[in-house]
Amino acid sequence: MIVTPEFYGVTIFFPNLEKGAMMFLNAKDGVSHFARITSIRSSTDA
């Protein structure tokens, strides 16, 4: 969970699938932002 004076957010990640999602809410204007994580890899992966 992420909480700042400007944003509230949450991240869900499934390590076995290397997938997840993020949601952020702008506290000032009430606009929500969503992002889907389709792959997370180490920079050393070929």
N, C-alpha and C positions, 0 to 999 in steps of 0.2 A: 504494500500500500504506500502511496506517495501523498504527502500532505504538505503544501506550501501555502503562503498567504494568497497566492494567485490560482493554484490548481489543486484539485483532489483527483487521485487516480488509483487504479488497481491494475496489476499485471497477473495473468494466469499463464503458467507455462507447464507443458507436459514433457518432461525430459526424454521419456522413451520414444515419443513421437517427434521430438525436436520442433514442436509447434506450440503456439499459444496466441494470446490476445492481450491488448492493452486498451484501457478506457481512461480518458482524462476529462474532467469537467472544469471549465473555466468559471471560477467562483464569481467573477465580476459580471459576466454577461450571461451565464447559464448555458453556454454552448458546449455540447459534448463532442469529443473527438475519439474516434475508434481506429485501431490499427490491428491488423492480423499479422502474426509472426508465422511465416511459412517455413522458415529454416534458420537454424542457428548453428553455425559451424565455427570451429577454431580457425584463426588466420593461418595456422600451419597445416590445415587439411588440404589435400591436393584434389 
